[in-house]
Amino acid sequence: MTRASLNKQPHEVASMFDDVAERYDLTNDLLSLGQDRRWRKEVAKAVDARPAQKVLDLAAGTATSSLPFAQTGAYVVPCDFSLGMLQVGKKKHTWLPFTAGDATRLPFKDDTFDAVTISFGLRNVQDTDAALREMYRVTRPGGRVVICEFSHPTWAPFRTVYTEYLMRALPPIARAVSSNPDAYVYLAESIRAWPDQPALAERLRKAGWSKVAWRNLTGGVVTLHRGFKQS
């Protein structure tokens, strides 16, 4: 079984997600105590996909995150660099245009999408800033980006409890339900090492995004960042 390290070598991360693909959605539901469903609903609201718009869903995995966009009548492209995740997703949703791609070198032309979104995947990309620039490149002028990612709880006492849960409770739960529990140790470590809300917002600005803002969910356990590409 593969366990990626925090230097996030792409082949290690892709192989790790290949290993957990079959039960990934179920495991996430259990580890988040069902909160992941609420978070994805908030992402769908923030993206605000409309009929005939083009939406790029990065780190889409099995395309669970892509379905709400498709249901609005938008044309959604689920993109991921884990072939194992894409294969599982394609079995479930044969009609979606699954695409293999690296977030730092996207296989799309400039100014293609009305919206680009990534949920719980940006922190697994080796070069965050390159990914933010690529998202900007493939977004049309006037388009938007929405990033949903684990973040830093804003209330200090809860932040301490949450960190303890990540490093102590999460691995035993993962061992009970996941085919590769070591992958979830990496995921816990990557959450703890991720930049806080203002730091990620600044990186978005440096990549070219304007009107950058964020909104905390579940007390900052998860944060939605949004930005726009100037017309």
Salt bridges, closest charged atoms under 4 A:
ASP25 OD2 - LYS92 NZ 3.58
ASP29 OD2 - ARG37 NH2 2.52
GLU42 OE2 - LYS45 NZ 3.59
GLU42 OE1 - ARG215 NH2 3.03
ASP48 OD2 - ARG50 NH2 2.67
ASP102 OD2 - ARG105 NH2 3.30
ASP110 OD1 - ARG137 NH1 2.76
ASP111 OD1 - LYS229 NZ 2.80
ASP114 OD1 - ARG140 NE 2.38
ASP129 OD1 - ARG203 NE 3.05
GLU134 OE2 - ARG137 NE 2.71
GLU149 OE2 - ARG123 NH1 2.70
GLU164 OE1 - ARG168 NE 2.86
GLU189 OE1 - ARG3 NH2 2.74
GLU202 OE1 - ARG205 NH1 3.29
